[in-house]
Amino acid sequence: MDKHKLIVDSVVVRFGQKTVLTGGYITSETGMVTGLLGRNGAGKSCMFRALMGGLRVDNVMVSMDEKPIDRQTIGRYIKYLPQGRLIPEGMQLHRAFDLYGVNYWTFVNRVPKYSSLYDTPVYELSGGQARLAELFLVLLSEAPFYILDEPFTQVDPVSIDEVKALIRERSRDHGIIVTDHNYDAISSVADNLFVIADGYTNPVRCREDLVRHGYLRAEDSDKP
C-alpha cells in the first residue's frame, strides 16, 4: 500500500461560552500507531467528531497528502470507531459486517466464539461482545486510516491482547489513531504520543511531558 499522511489541524470547539479546543491537532501516517491522551473533558472525542463531521465546530481542517478531504467523502479515507455504540441495537451482527464490506467469517476465523452469533441482533450481546465486534469491524474494513475512540472500554483483558495484536498488524499498511483511558494499553502499541491539555495538542517525547501537561502525577513519572 502507498504511504499516506493525514493531518487534522486548527480544530476549534466551543460550547456557548466554554472553549474546549483552541488548537486541536493530530497527525497520522500509514505504518504507524498514534496515541492521543488527555484527561476527561480535554476534547479528544470532540476533535474526532469534528473531523468526521458529527459535530459542528468553529473550525477544522483535514487533509491527506497535503490535499483537503471533502467532508462528504471522508468515510472513504477514515473509518471511525466512536466512543459510543457504532452498530445500531436492532441490527444483526453479520449485516453490520456486510455494510462495511467485511466478510463475517474472516472475523470468526480470528475470534471463533462469534461463530454462533451470525444473525444475533446487537441488543442481545453484552457490552463487551458488541465492542469487540465493532473493533474488528472497523479494523478489518478498508481505508487508509482508522480512528479508535476508547477501543478497550468494556473489553476483557484477554481480548485486549487480541485487539492490540490486530492494531499492530493493521498498522503495517494503515495509519491508526487511538485514544483510551487505558494508558498502558495505548503506550504499548503507539509509535508516538500526543496529549491534549488546555485546549491544545502537545507532542509527548517522555513521561515528564505528561506530568507537565497534567496527565500524570509527578510520582507516576518514575514508573516504567
PyMOL commands that place a pseudoatom at each C-alpha (Angstrom):
pseudoatom trace, name=CA, resn=MET, resi=1, chain=A, elem=C, hetatm=0, pos=[0.000, 0.000, 0.000]
pseudoatom trace, name=CA, resn=ASP, resi=2, chain=A, elem=C, hetatm=0, pos=[1.228, 3.535, -0.780]
pseudoatom trace, name=CA, resn=LYS, resi=3, chain=A, elem=C, hetatm=0, pos=[2.349, 5.726, 2.096]
pseudoatom trace, name=CA, resn=HIS, resi=4, chain=A, elem=C, hetatm=0, pos=[-0.109, 8.423, 3.177]
pseudoatom trace, name=CA, resn=LYS, resi=5, chain=A, elem=C, hetatm=0, pos=[-0.161, 11.190, 5.747]
pseudoatom trace, name=CA, resn=LEU, resi=6, chain=A, elem=C, hetatm=0, pos=[-3.264, 12.551, 7.467]
pseudoatom trace, name=CA, resn=ILE, resi=7, chain=A, elem=C, hetatm=0, pos=[-3.281, 15.969, 9.134]
pseudoatom trace, name=CA, resn=VAL, resi=8, chain=A, elem=C, hetatm=0, pos=[-6.094, 17.321, 11.284]
pseudoatom trace, name=CA, resn=ASP, resi=9, chain=A, elem=C, hetatm=0, pos=[-5.363, 20.930, 12.197]
pseudoatom trace, name=CA, resn=SER, resi=10, chain=A, elem=C, hetatm=0, pos=[-6.767, 24.151, 13.656]
pseudoatom trace, name=CA, resn=VAL, resi=11, chain=A, elem=C, hetatm=0, pos=[-9.652, 22.469, 15.466]
pseudoatom trace, name=CA, resn=VAL, resi=12, chain=A, elem=C, hetatm=0, pos=[-11.666, 24.987, 17.486]
pseudoatom trace, name=CA, resn=VAL, resi=13, chain=A, elem=C, hetatm=0, pos=[-14.556, 23.686, 19.595]
pseudoatom trace, name=CA, resn=ARG, resi=14, chain=A, elem=C, hetatm=0, pos=[-16.781, 25.889, 21.733]
pseudoatom trace, name=CA, resn=PHE, resi=15, chain=A, elem=C, hetatm=0, pos=[-19.979, 25.170, 23.621]
pseudoatom trace, name=CA, resn=GLY, resi=16, chain=A, elem=C, hetatm=0, pos=[-21.549, 28.508, 24.443]
pseudoatom trace, name=CA, resn=GLN, resi=17, chain=A, elem=C, hetatm=0, pos=[-19.007, 30.456, 26.478]
pseudoatom trace, name=CA, resn=LYS, resi=18, chain=A, elem=C, hetatm=0, pos=[-16.876, 27.377, 27.134]
pseudoatom trace, name=CA, resn=THR, resi=19, chain=A, elem=C, hetatm=0, pos=[-13.918, 26.751, 24.826]
pseudoatom trace, name=CA, resn=VAL, resi=20, chain=A, elem=C, hetatm=0, pos=[-12.898, 23.080, 24.713]
pseudoatom trace, name=CA, resn=LEU, resi=21, chain=A, elem=C, hetatm=0, pos=[-10.292, 23.205, 21.944]
pseudoatom trace, name=CA, resn=THR, resi=22, chain=A, elem=C, hetatm=0, pos=[-8.361, 26.217, 20.716]
pseudoatom trace, name=CA, resn=GLY, resi=23, chain=A, elem=C, hetatm=0, pos=[-5.619, 24.488, 18.753]
pseudoatom trace, name=CA, resn=GLY, resi=24, chain=A, elem=C, hetatm=0, pos=[-6.644, 20.875, 18.252]
pseudoatom trace, name=CA, resn=TYR, resi=25, chain=A, elem=C, hetatm=0, pos=[-4.180, 18.980, 16.094]
pseudoatom trace, name=CA, resn=ILE, resi=26, chain=A, elem=C, hetatm=0, pos=[-3.291, 15.380, 15.268]
pseudoatom trace, name=CA, resn=THR, resi=27, chain=A, elem=C, hetatm=0, pos=[-1.331, 13.721, 12.508]
pseudoatom trace, name=CA, resn=SER, resi=28, chain=A, elem=C, hetatm=0, pos=[-1.091, 10.111, 11.389]
pseudoatom trace, name=CA, resn=GLU, resi=29, chain=A, elem=C, hetatm=0, pos=[0.988, 8.219, 8.853]
pseudoatom trace, name=CA, resn=THR, resi=30, chain=A, elem=C, hetatm=0, pos=[0.400, 4.813, 7.329]
pseudoatom trace, name=CA, resn=GLY, resi=31, chain=A, elem=C, hetatm=0, pos=[2.688, 2.327, 9.008]
pseudoatom trace, name=CA, resn=MET, resi=32, chain=A, elem=C, hetatm=0, pos=[2.293, 3.951, 12.429]
pseudoatom trace, name=CA, resn=VAL, resi=33, chain=A, elem=C, hetatm=0, pos=[0.046, 3.964, 15.507]
pseudoatom trace, name=CA, resn=THR, resi=34, chain=A, elem=C, hetatm=0, pos=[-0.513, 7.368, 17.088]
pseudoatom trace, name=CA, resn=GLY, resi=35, chain=A, elem=C, hetatm=0, pos=[-1.796, 7.593, 20.649]
pseudoatom trace, name=CA, resn=LEU, resi=36, chain=A, elem=C, hetatm=0, pos=[-3.834, 10.579, 21.823]
pseudoatom trace, name=CA, resn=LEU, resi=37, chain=A, elem=C, hetatm=0, pos=[-4.033, 11.164, 25.563]
pseudoatom trace, name=CA, resn=GLY, resi=38, chain=A, elem=C, hetatm=0, pos=[-5.921, 13.666, 27.676]
pseudoatom trace, name=CA, resn=ARG, resi=39, chain=A, elem=C, hetatm=0, pos=[-7.909, 13.908, 30.862]
pseudoatom trace, name=CA, resn=ASN, resi=40, chain=A, elem=C, hetatm=0, pos=[-11.717, 13.666, 30.875]
pseudoatom trace, name=CA, resn=GLY, resi=41, chain=A, elem=C, hetatm=0, pos=[-13.223, 16.662, 29.098]
pseudoatom trace, name=CA, resn=ALA, resi=42, chain=A, elem=C, hetatm=0, pos=[-9.971, 17.617, 27.364]
pseudoatom trace, name=CA, resn=GLY, resi=43, chain=A, elem=C, hetatm=0, pos=[-11.625, 17.381, 23.932]
pseudoatom trace, name=CA, resn=LYS, resi=44, chain=A, elem=C, hetatm=0, pos=[-10.363, 14.123, 22.431]
pseudoatom trace, name=CA, resn=SER, resi=45, chain=A, elem=C, hetatm=0, pos=[-13.778, 12.845, 21.352]
pseudoatom trace, name=CA, resn=CYS, resi=46, chain=A, elem=C, hetatm=0, pos=[-14.832, 16.343, 20.278]
pseudoatom trace, name=CA, resn=MET, resi=47, chain=A, elem=C, hetatm=0, pos=[-11.882, 16.527, 17.903]
pseudoatom trace, name=CA, resn=PHE, resi=48, chain=A, elem=C, hetatm=0, pos=[-12.720, 13.153, 16.379]
pseudoatom trace, name=CA, resn=ARG, resi=49, chain=A, elem=C, hetatm=0, pos=[-16.389, 14.022, 15.973]
pseudoatom trace, name=CA, resn=ALA, resi=50, chain=A, elem=C, hetatm=0, pos=[-15.440, 17.365, 14.451]
pseudoatom trace, name=CA, resn=LEU, resi=51, chain=A, elem=C, hetatm=0, pos=[-13.162, 15.889, 11.809]
pseudoatom trace, name=CA, resn=MET, resi=52, chain=A, elem=C, hetatm=0, pos=[-15.704, 13.181, 10.929]
pseudoatom trace, name=CA, resn=GLY, resi=53, chain=A, elem=C, hetatm=0, pos=[-18.466, 15.774, 10.534]
pseudoatom trace, name=CA, resn=GLY, resi=54, chain=A, elem=C, hetatm=0, pos=[-20.524, 14.654, 13.527]
pseudoatom trace, name=CA, resn=LEU, resi=55, chain=A, elem=C, hetatm=0, pos=[-20.033, 17.892, 15.474]
pseudoatom trace, name=CA, resn=ARG, resi=56, chain=A, elem=C, hetatm=0, pos=[-20.429, 21.449, 14.264]
pseudoatom trace, name=CA, resn=VAL, resi=57, chain=A, elem=C, hetatm=0, pos=[-17.368, 23.434, 15.221]
pseudoatom trace, name=CA, resn=ASP, resi=58, chain=A, elem=C, hetatm=0, pos=[-15.886, 26.871, 14.649]
pseudoatom trace, name=CA, resn=ASN, resi=59, chain=A, elem=C, hetatm=0, pos=[-13.021, 25.486, 12.598]
pseudoatom trace, name=CA, resn=VAL, resi=60, chain=A, elem=C, hetatm=0, pos=[-11.421, 22.218, 11.489]
pseudoatom trace, name=CA, resn=MET, resi=61, chain=A, elem=C, hetatm=0, pos=[-9.030, 21.402, 8.649]
pseudoatom trace, name=CA, resn=VAL, resi=62, chain=A, elem=C, hetatm=0, pos=[-8.494, 17.836, 7.401]
pseudoatom trace, name=CA, resn=SER, resi=63, chain=A, elem=C, hetatm=0, pos=[-6.067, 16.858, 4.640]
pseudoatom trace, name=CA, resn=MET, resi=64, chain=A, elem=C, hetatm=0, pos=[-4.402, 13.740, 3.287]
pseudoatom trace, name=CA, resn=ASP, resi=65, chain=A, elem=C, hetatm=0, pos=[-1.120, 14.011, 1.430]
pseudoatom trace, name=CA, resn=GLU, resi=66, chain=A, elem=C, hetatm=0, pos=[-1.459, 17.814, 1.557]
pseudoatom trace, name=CA, resn=LYS, resi=67, chain=A, elem=C, hetatm=0, pos=[-4.840, 17.757, -0.222]
pseudoatom trace, name=CA, resn=PRO, resi=68, chain=A, elem=C, hetatm=0, pos=[-8.030, 18.798, 1.637]
pseudoatom trace, name=CA, resn=ILE, resi=69, chain=A, elem=C, hetatm=0, pos=[-10.502, 15.987, 2.192]
pseudoatom trace, name=CA, resn=ASP, resi=70, chain=A, elem=C, hetatm=0, pos=[-14.048, 16.620, 1.043]
pseudoatom trace, name=CA, resn=ARG, resi=71, chain=A, elem=C, hetatm=0, pos=[-16.172, 16.261, 4.167]
pseudoatom trace, name=CA, resn=GLN, resi=72, chain=A, elem=C, hetatm=0, pos=[-18.862, 14.446, 2.171]
pseudoatom trace, name=CA, resn=THR, resi=73, chain=A, elem=C, hetatm=0, pos=[-16.433, 11.627, 1.334]
pseudoatom trace, name=CA, resn=ILE, resi=74, chain=A, elem=C, hetatm=0, pos=[-14.333, 11.469, 4.490]
pseudoatom trace, name=CA, resn=GLY, resi=75, chain=A, elem=C, hetatm=0, pos=[-15.593, 7.950, 5.223]
pseudoatom trace, name=CA, resn=ARG, resi=76, chain=A, elem=C, hetatm=0, pos=[-13.594, 6.691, 2.253]
pseudoatom trace, name=CA, resn=TYR, resi=77, chain=A, elem=C, hetatm=0, pos=[-10.369, 7.765, 3.916]
pseudoatom trace, name=CA, resn=ILE, resi=78, chain=A, elem=C, hetatm=0, pos=[-11.070, 7.266, 7.615]
pseudoatom trace, name=CA, resn=LYS, resi=79, chain=A, elem=C, hetatm=0, pos=[-13.009, 4.524, 9.365]
pseudoatom trace, name=CA, resn=TYR, resi=80, chain=A, elem=C, hetatm=0, pos=[-14.089, 5.678, 12.820]
pseudoatom trace, name=CA, resn=LEU, resi=81, chain=A, elem=C, hetatm=0, pos=[-14.944, 3.775, 15.980]
pseudoatom trace, name=CA, resn=PRO, resi=82, chain=A, elem=C, hetatm=0, pos=[-16.824, 6.278, 18.179]
pseudoatom trace, name=CA, resn=GLN, resi=83, chain=A, elem=C, hetatm=0, pos=[-16.815, 6.252, 21.947]
pseudoatom trace, name=CA, resn=GLY, resi=84, chain=A, elem=C, hetatm=0, pos=[-20.450, 5.144, 21.987]
pseudoatom trace, name=CA, resn=ARG, resi=85, chain=A, elem=C, hetatm=0, pos=[-22.188, 2.336, 20.106]
pseudoatom trace, name=CA, resn=LEU, resi=86, chain=A, elem=C, hetatm=0, pos=[-21.343, 2.004, 16.410]
pseudoatom trace, name=CA, resn=ILE, resi=87, chain=A, elem=C, hetatm=0, pos=[-23.763, -0.741, 15.336]
pseudoatom trace, name=CA, resn=PRO, resi=88, chain=A, elem=C, hetatm=0, pos=[-27.499, 0.014, 15.797]
pseudoatom trace, name=CA, resn=GLU, resi=89, chain=A, elem=C, hetatm=0, pos=[-29.082, -2.073, 18.557]
pseudoatom trace, name=CA, resn=GLY, resi=90, chain=A, elem=C, hetatm=0, pos=[-31.555, -3.864, 16.285]
pseudoatom trace, name=CA, resn=MET, resi=91, chain=A, elem=C, hetatm=0, pos=[-29.100, -4.762, 13.526]
pseudoatom trace, name=CA, resn=GLN, resi=92, chain=A, elem=C, hetatm=0, pos=[-27.943, -8.353, 13.110]
pseudoatom trace, name=CA, resn=LEU, resi=93, chain=A, elem=C, hetatm=0, pos=[-24.226, -8.704, 13.554]
pseudoatom trace, name=CA, resn=HIS, resi=94, chain=A, elem=C, hetatm=0, pos=[-23.486, -10.102, 10.093]
pseudoatom trace, name=CA, resn=ARG, resi=95, chain=A, elem=C, hetatm=0, pos=[-25.464, -7.276, 8.484]
pseudoatom trace, name=CA, resn=ALA, resi=96, chain=A, elem=C, hetatm=0, pos=[-23.107, -4.690, 10.005]
pseudoatom trace, name=CA, resn=PHE, resi=97, chain=A, elem=C, hetatm=0, pos=[-20.124, -6.545, 8.558]
pseudoatom trace, name=CA, resn=ASP, resi=98, chain=A, elem=C, hetatm=0, pos=[-21.839, -6.688, 5.158]
pseudoatom trace, name=CA, resn=LEU, resi=99, chain=A, elem=C, hetatm=0, pos=[-22.350, -2.916, 5.187]
pseudoatom trace, name=CA, resn=TYR, resi=100, chain=A, elem=C, hetatm=0, pos=[-18.653, -2.355, 5.907]
pseudoatom trace, name=CA, resn=GLY, resi=101, chain=A, elem=C, hetatm=0, pos=[-17.578, -4.799, 3.209]
pseudoatom trace, name=CA, resn=VAL, resi=102, chain=A, elem=C, hetatm=0, pos=[-16.006, -7.183, 5.725]
pseudoatom trace, name=CA, resn=ASN, resi=103, chain=A, elem=C, hetatm=0, pos=[-16.514, -10.946, 5.489]
pseudoatom trace, name=CA, resn=TYR, resi=104, chain=A, elem=C, hetatm=0, pos=[-18.058, -12.051, 8.792]
pseudoatom trace, name=CA, resn=TRP, resi=105, chain=A, elem=C, hetatm=0, pos=[-16.250, -15.389, 8.681]
pseudoatom trace, name=CA, resn=THR, resi=106, chain=A, elem=C, hetatm=0, pos=[-12.893, -13.636, 8.402]
pseudoatom trace, name=CA, resn=PHE, resi=107, chain=A, elem=C, hetatm=0, pos=[-13.759, -12.153, 11.776]
pseudoatom trace, name=CA, resn=VAL, resi=108, chain=A, elem=C, hetatm=0, pos=[-14.847, -15.554, 13.118]
pseudoatom trace, name=CA, resn=ASN, resi=109, chain=A, elem=C, hetatm=0, pos=[-11.567, -17.114, 11.997]
pseudoatom trace, name=CA, resn=ARG, resi=110, chain=A, elem=C, hetatm=0, pos=[-9.850, -14.668, 14.338]
pseudoatom trace, name=CA, resn=VAL, resi=111, chain=A, elem=C, hetatm=0, pos=[-12.408, -14.829, 17.157]
pseudoatom trace, name=CA, resn=PRO, resi=112, chain=A, elem=C, hetatm=0, pos=[-14.135, -18.249, 16.916]
pseudoatom trace, name=CA, resn=LYS, resi=113, chain=A, elem=C, hetatm=0, pos=[-16.542, -17.605, 19.799]
pseudoatom trace, name=CA, resn=TYR, resi=114, chain=A, elem=C, hetatm=0, pos=[-18.609, -15.401, 17.430]
pseudoatom trace, name=CA, resn=SER, resi=115, chain=A, elem=C, hetatm=0, pos=[-19.442, -18.279, 15.093]
pseudoatom trace, name=CA, resn=SER, resi=116, chain=A, elem=C, hetatm=0, pos=[-22.858, -18.769, 16.749]
pseudoatom trace, name=CA, resn=LEU, resi=117, chain=A, elem=C, hetatm=0, pos=[-23.713, -15.049, 16.740]
pseudoatom trace, name=CA, resn=TYR, resi=118, chain=A, elem=C, hetatm=0, pos=[-24.022, -14.566, 12.963]
pseudoatom trace, name=CA, resn=ASP, resi=119, chain=A, elem=C, hetatm=0, pos=[-27.662, -13.461, 12.935]
pseudoatom trace, name=CA, resn=THR, resi=120, chain=A, elem=C, hetatm=0, pos=[-27.810, -12.172, 16.523]
pseudoatom trace, name=CA, resn=PRO, resi=121, chain=A, elem=C, hetatm=0, pos=[-29.142, -8.615, 16.930]
pseudoatom trace, name=CA, resn=VAL, resi=122, chain=A, elem=C, hetatm=0, pos=[-26.719, -6.352, 18.759]
pseudoatom trace, name=CA, resn=TYR, resi=123, chain=A, elem=C, hetatm=0, pos=[-29.099, -5.725, 21.670]
pseudoatom trace, name=CA, resn=GLU, resi=124, chain=A, elem=C, hetatm=0, pos=[-28.713, -9.386, 22.665]
pseudoatom trace, name=CA, resn=LEU, resi=125, chain=A, elem=C, hetatm=0, pos=[-24.937, -9.035, 23.036]
pseudoatom trace, name=CA, resn=SER, resi=126, chain=A, elem=C, hetatm=0, pos=[-23.144, -7.931, 26.165]
pseudoatom trace, name=CA, resn=GLY, resi=127, chain=A, elem=C, hetatm=0, pos=[-21.376, -4.575, 26.054]
pseudoatom trace, name=CA, resn=GLY, resi=128, chain=A, elem=C, hetatm=0, pos=[-18.011, -6.311, 25.775]
pseudoatom trace, name=CA, resn=GLN, resi=129, chain=A, elem=C, hetatm=0, pos=[-19.177, -8.626, 22.978]
pseudoatom trace, name=CA, resn=ALA, resi=130, chain=A, elem=C, hetatm=0, pos=[-20.564, -5.716, 20.966]
pseudoatom trace, name=CA, resn=ARG, resi=131, chain=A, elem=C, hetatm=0, pos=[-17.459, -3.587, 21.483]
pseudoatom trace, name=CA, resn=LEU, resi=132, chain=A, elem=C, hetatm=0, pos=[-15.083, -6.324, 20.366]
pseudoatom trace, name=CA, resn=ALA, resi=133, chain=A, elem=C, hetatm=0, pos=[-17.155, -6.961, 17.221]
pseudoatom trace, name=CA, resn=GLU, resi=134, chain=A, elem=C, hetatm=0, pos=[-17.183, -3.231, 16.433]
pseudoatom trace, name=CA, resn=LEU, resi=135, chain=A, elem=C, hetatm=0, pos=[-13.416, -3.036, 16.844]
pseudoatom trace, name=CA, resn=PHE, resi=136, chain=A, elem=C, hetatm=0, pos=[-12.788, -5.849, 14.390]
pseudoatom trace, name=CA, resn=LEU, resi=137, chain=A, elem=C, hetatm=0, pos=[-15.451, -4.445, 12.043]
pseudoatom trace, name=CA, resn=VAL, resi=138, chain=A, elem=C, hetatm=0, pos=[-13.594, -1.140, 11.792]
pseudoatom trace, name=CA, resn=LEU, resi=139, chain=A, elem=C, hetatm=0, pos=[-10.054, -2.525, 11.703]
pseudoatom trace, name=CA, resn=LEU, resi=140, chain=A, elem=C, hetatm=0, pos=[-10.855, -5.149, 9.051]
pseudoatom trace, name=CA, resn=SER, resi=141, chain=A, elem=C, hetatm=0, pos=[-12.592, -2.633, 6.768]
pseudoatom trace, name=CA, resn=GLU, resi=142, chain=A, elem=C, hetatm=0, pos=[-10.630, -0.866, 4.052]
pseudoatom trace, name=CA, resn=ALA, resi=143, chain=A, elem=C, hetatm=0, pos=[-9.447, 2.724, 4.420]
pseudoatom trace, name=CA, resn=PRO, resi=144, chain=A, elem=C, hetatm=0, pos=[-6.016, 4.336, 4.709]
pseudoatom trace, name=CA, resn=PHE, resi=145, chain=A, elem=C, hetatm=0, pos=[-6.714, 5.470, 8.289]
pseudoatom trace, name=CA, resn=TYR, resi=146, chain=A, elem=C, hetatm=0, pos=[-8.579, 4.284, 11.372]
pseudoatom trace, name=CA, resn=ILE, resi=147, chain=A, elem=C, hetatm=0, pos=[-9.588, 6.304, 14.430]
pseudoatom trace, name=CA, resn=LEU, resi=148, chain=A, elem=C, hetatm=0, pos=[-10.411, 4.335, 17.573]
pseudoatom trace, name=CA, resn=ASP, resi=149, chain=A, elem=C, hetatm=0, pos=[-12.050, 6.232, 20.446]
pseudoatom trace, name=CA, resn=GLU, resi=150, chain=A, elem=C, hetatm=0, pos=[-11.915, 4.268, 23.724]
pseudoatom trace, name=CA, resn=PRO, resi=151, chain=A, elem=C, hetatm=0, pos=[-11.451, 0.894, 21.972]
pseudoatom trace, name=CA, resn=PHE, resi=152, chain=A, elem=C, hetatm=0, pos=[-10.543, -1.024, 25.131]
pseudoatom trace, name=CA, resn=THR, resi=153, chain=A, elem=C, hetatm=0, pos=[-13.595, 0.042, 27.158]
pseudoatom trace, name=CA, resn=GLN, resi=154, chain=A, elem=C, hetatm=0, pos=[-15.679, -2.975, 28.260]
pseudoatom trace, name=CA, resn=VAL, resi=155, chain=A, elem=C, hetatm=0, pos=[-13.254, -5.363, 26.544]
pseudoatom trace, name=CA, resn=ASP, resi=156, chain=A, elem=C, hetatm=0, pos=[-11.936, -8.187, 28.723]
pseudoatom trace, name=CA, resn=PRO, resi=157, chain=A, elem=C, hetatm=0, pos=[-8.164, -8.479, 29.348]
pseudoatom trace, name=CA, resn=VAL, resi=158, chain=A, elem=C, hetatm=0, pos=[-7.678, -11.494, 27.053]
pseudoatom trace, name=CA, resn=SER, resi=159, chain=A, elem=C, hetatm=0, pos=[-9.470, -9.754, 24.197]
pseudoatom trace, name=CA, resn=ILE, resi=160, chain=A, elem=C, hetatm=0, pos=[-7.443, -6.571, 24.782]
pseudoatom trace, name=CA, resn=ASP, resi=161, chain=A, elem=C, hetatm=0, pos=[-4.357, -8.554, 23.842]
pseudoatom trace, name=CA, resn=GLU, resi=162, chain=A, elem=C, hetatm=0, pos=[-6.131, -9.739, 20.664]
pseudoatom trace, name=CA, resn=VAL, resi=163, chain=A, elem=C, hetatm=0, pos=[-7.061, -6.154, 19.791]
pseudoatom trace, name=CA, resn=LYS, resi=164, chain=A, elem=C, hetatm=0, pos=[-3.531, -4.871, 20.380]
pseudoatom trace, name=CA, resn=ALA, resi=165, chain=A, elem=C, hetatm=0, pos=[-2.198, -7.612, 18.100]
pseudoatom trace, name=CA, resn=LEU, resi=166, chain=A, elem=C, hetatm=0, pos=[-4.686, -6.636, 15.381]
pseudoatom trace, name=CA, resn=ILE, resi=167, chain=A, elem=C, hetatm=0, pos=[-3.789, -2.939, 15.744]
pseudoatom trace, name=CA, resn=ARG, resi=168, chain=A, elem=C, hetatm=0, pos=[-0.117, -3.738, 15.287]
pseudoatom trace, name=CA, resn=GLU, resi=169, chain=A, elem=C, hetatm=0, pos=[-0.897, -5.942, 12.277]
pseudoatom trace, name=CA, resn=ARG, resi=170, chain=A, elem=C, hetatm=0, pos=[-3.132, -3.403, 10.540]
pseudoatom trace, name=CA, resn=SER, resi=171, chain=A, elem=C, hetatm=0, pos=[-0.730, -0.551, 11.238]
pseudoatom trace, name=CA, resn=ARG, resi=172, chain=A, elem=C, hetatm=0, pos=[1.790, -2.081, 8.844]
pseudoatom trace, name=CA, resn=ASP, resi=173, chain=A, elem=C, hetatm=0, pos=[-0.225, -0.692, 5.924]
pseudoatom trace, name=CA, resn=HIS, resi=174, chain=A, elem=C, hetatm=0, pos=[-2.571, 1.786, 7.615]
pseudoatom trace, name=CA, resn=GLY, resi=175, chain=A, elem=C, hetatm=0, pos=[-2.402, 4.792, 9.908]
pseudoatom trace, name=CA, resn=ILE, resi=176, chain=A, elem=C, hetatm=0, pos=[-4.164, 4.318, 13.247]
pseudoatom trace, name=CA, resn=ILE, resi=177, chain=A, elem=C, hetatm=0, pos=[-5.076, 6.934, 15.869]
pseudoatom trace, name=CA, resn=VAL, resi=178, chain=A, elem=C, hetatm=0, pos=[-6.062, 5.554, 19.273]
pseudoatom trace, name=CA, resn=THR, resi=179, chain=A, elem=C, hetatm=0, pos=[-7.302, 7.254, 22.417]
pseudoatom trace, name=CA, resn=ASP, resi=180, chain=A, elem=C, hetatm=0, pos=[-8.252, 5.482, 25.627]
pseudoatom trace, name=CA, resn=HIS, resi=181, chain=A, elem=C, hetatm=0, pos=[-8.096, 5.839, 29.409]
pseudoatom trace, name=CA, resn=ASN, resi=182, chain=A, elem=C, hetatm=0, pos=[-6.035, 2.650, 29.459]
pseudoatom trace, name=CA, resn=TYR, resi=183, chain=A, elem=C, hetatm=0, pos=[-2.649, 4.371, 29.288]
pseudoatom trace, name=CA, resn=ASP, resi=184, chain=A, elem=C, hetatm=0, pos=[-0.692, 1.119, 29.492]
pseudoatom trace, name=CA, resn=ALA, resi=185, chain=A, elem=C, hetatm=0, pos=[-2.597, -0.365, 26.532]
pseudoatom trace, name=CA, resn=ILE, resi=186, chain=A, elem=C, hetatm=0, pos=[-2.064, 2.738, 24.391]
pseudoatom trace, name=CA, resn=SER, resi=187, chain=A, elem=C, hetatm=0, pos=[1.598, 3.194, 25.273]
pseudoatom trace, name=CA, resn=SER, resi=188, chain=A, elem=C, hetatm=0, pos=[2.288, -0.457, 24.448]
pseudoatom trace, name=CA, resn=VAL, resi=189, chain=A, elem=C, hetatm=0, pos=[1.037, -0.123, 20.841]
pseudoatom trace, name=CA, resn=ALA, resi=190, chain=A, elem=C, hetatm=0, pos=[1.719, 3.528, 19.973]
pseudoatom trace, name=CA, resn=ASP, resi=191, chain=A, elem=C, hetatm=0, pos=[4.719, 4.624, 17.935]
pseudoatom trace, name=CA, resn=ASN, resi=192, chain=A, elem=C, hetatm=0, pos=[4.210, 8.238, 19.002]
pseudoatom trace, name=CA, resn=LEU, resi=193, chain=A, elem=C, hetatm=0, pos=[2.027, 10.065, 21.509]
pseudoatom trace, name=CA, resn=PHE, resi=194, chain=A, elem=C, hetatm=0, pos=[0.198, 13.380, 21.811]
pseudoatom trace, name=CA, resn=VAL, resi=195, chain=A, elem=C, hetatm=0, pos=[-1.643, 14.813, 24.804]
pseudoatom trace, name=CA, resn=ILE, resi=196, chain=A, elem=C, hetatm=0, pos=[-4.431, 17.405, 24.791]
pseudoatom trace, name=CA, resn=ALA, resi=197, chain=A, elem=C, hetatm=0, pos=[-4.193, 19.964, 27.584]
pseudoatom trace, name=CA, resn=ASP, resi=198, chain=A, elem=C, hetatm=0, pos=[-5.621, 23.468, 27.988]
pseudoatom trace, name=CA, resn=GLY, resi=199, chain=A, elem=C, hetatm=0, pos=[-7.211, 23.327, 24.538]
pseudoatom trace, name=CA, resn=TYR, resi=200, chain=A, elem=C, hetatm=0, pos=[-4.065, 22.433, 22.623]
pseudoatom trace, name=CA, resn=THR, resi=201, chain=A, elem=C, hetatm=0, pos=[-2.463, 19.231, 21.327]
pseudoatom trace, name=CA, resn=ASN, resi=202, chain=A, elem=C, hetatm=0, pos=[1.099, 18.705, 22.513]
pseudoatom trace, name=CA, resn=PRO, resi=203, chain=A, elem=C, hetatm=0, pos=[3.685, 16.111, 21.386]
pseudoatom trace, name=CA, resn=VAL, resi=204, chain=A, elem=C, hetatm=0, pos=[4.875, 13.676, 24.058]
pseudoatom trace, name=CA, resn=ARG, resi=205, chain=A, elem=C, hetatm=0, pos=[8.569, 12.837, 23.988]
pseudoatom trace, name=CA, resn=CYS, resi=206, chain=A, elem=C, hetatm=0, pos=[8.914, 11.460, 27.530]
pseudoatom trace, name=CA, resn=ARG, resi=207, chain=A, elem=C, hetatm=0, pos=[6.777, 10.725, 30.605]
pseudoatom trace, name=CA, resn=GLU, resi=208, chain=A, elem=C, hetatm=0, pos=[7.764, 14.079, 32.116]
pseudoatom trace, name=CA, resn=ASP, resi=209, chain=A, elem=C, hetatm=0, pos=[5.804, 15.768, 29.303]
pseudoatom trace, name=CA, resn=LEU, resi=210, chain=A, elem=C, hetatm=0, pos=[2.687, 14.016, 30.572]
pseudoatom trace, name=CA, resn=VAL, resi=211, chain=A, elem=C, hetatm=0, pos=[3.358, 15.338, 34.086]
pseudoatom trace, name=CA, resn=ARG, resi=212, chain=A, elem=C, hetatm=0, pos=[3.952, 18.857, 32.777]
pseudoatom trace, name=CA, resn=HIS, resi=213, chain=A, elem=C, hetatm=0, pos=[0.644, 18.819, 30.900]
pseudoatom trace, name=CA, resn=GLY, resi=214, chain=A, elem=C, hetatm=0, pos=[-1.261, 17.448, 33.893]
pseudoatom trace, name=CA, resn=TYR, resi=215, chain=A, elem=C, hetatm=0, pos=[-1.992, 13.978, 32.543]
pseudoatom trace, name=CA, resn=LEU, resi=216, chain=A, elem=C, hetatm=0, pos=[0.193, 12.094, 35.044]
pseudoatom trace, name=CA, resn=ARG, resi=217, chain=A, elem=C, hetatm=0, pos=[1.134, 12.936, 38.611]
pseudoatom trace, name=CA, resn=ALA, resi=218, chain=A, elem=C, hetatm=0, pos=[4.776, 13.606, 39.380]
pseudoatom trace, name=CA, resn=GLU, resi=219, chain=A, elem=C, hetatm=0, pos=[5.055, 10.412, 41.430]
pseudoatom trace, name=CA, resn=ASP, resi=220, chain=A, elem=C, hetatm=0, pos=[3.945, 8.432, 38.376]
pseudoatom trace, name=CA, resn=SER, resi=221, chain=A, elem=C, hetatm=0, pos=[6.747, 9.689, 36.145]
pseudoatom trace, name=CA, resn=ASP, resi=222, chain=A, elem=C, hetatm=0, pos=[9.292, 7.254, 37.570]
pseudoatom trace, name=CA, resn=LYS, resi=223, chain=A, elem=C, hetatm=0, pos=[7.195, 4.201, 36.810]
pseudoatom trace, name=CA, resn=PRO, resi=224, chain=A, elem=C, hetatm=0, pos=[8.248, 2.083, 33.819]
for i in range(1, 224): cmd.bond("trace and resi %d" % i, "trace and resi %d" % (i + 1))
show_as sticks, trace
zoom trace
